[in-house]
Amino acid sequence: MKAVRRLSAEGIGSALLAATVVGSGVMAESLRNAGVEPTVIEYLKTPPDRATLKDLLTRMGMQPRQLLREKGTLYAKLDAKPRDPGAS
C-alpha cells in the first residue's frame, strides 16, 4: 500500500508541476518575457484537494498515470506498468 501512496504522490507532484510553475526561475522568466505572470503554488505547503486535481487533469486532457515521472523514481524502481483495462 505504501508503494501505491508514493506513486500517487509522484502523480500529484507531476500534475502540479505540469499545470503551474513551481520554483522554476527559467520558466518563470520565460513566461514573464511573454507577458504572463506565473502563479507559484507551493504544493507541499498547500496541497490541492481532489476536485482541484480532477479539474487540472480535465483541463489538460490527461489521465493521472500520464503525469507520472518515471526516470529515477519509485515508479521506475518497481518497474510499474499500466494495468490492462481488459484484464480482471
C-alpha angles and dihedrals in degrees: 000000000000090000091054091051092048091048089049090051089052089052093049092049092048092048092053093045090051093047101041141022109258115184097325108138093182094051092042090053091049091051092048090050087054091053097257122123107212123225111229115209119187095209094185090060097038109022117195121248124241094264092054092050092049090049092051092049092048092049090050092045091232141129119231094249091057089065098054115117107225110181113086095000139109086260090064094040091055091043087229116191130190114264117252104248089216094054121093 
